[in-house]
Amino acid sequence: MKNPFLTFLMPMSTLMLGFLSALLLPAPWFGLSLTHKLVETFHLSDVGQLYTLVFCLWFLLLGALEYAVIRFIYQRFFKV
């Protein structure tokens, strides 16, 4: 039977690592013309809304990627 604390700790730690790397790694930056085109395409009121969506998606993408990598390493090399 698995320890419930480890079941809770593994996803939380990887999400925290994803959050930290999202802060440390630069988010994608679009040029001015592409930025204004995306704002018009998605019917946003300003560029701030676009970059809020970009940062949220960037955080989710990095968190999911790091979760998969760390989970693979943990199961492959450290799991008894």
Secondary structure, 3 states (H helix, E strand, C coil): CCCHHHHHHHHHHHHHHHHHHHHHCCCCCCCHHHHHHHHHHCCCCCHHHHHHHHHHHHHHHHHHHHHHHHHHHHHHHHCC
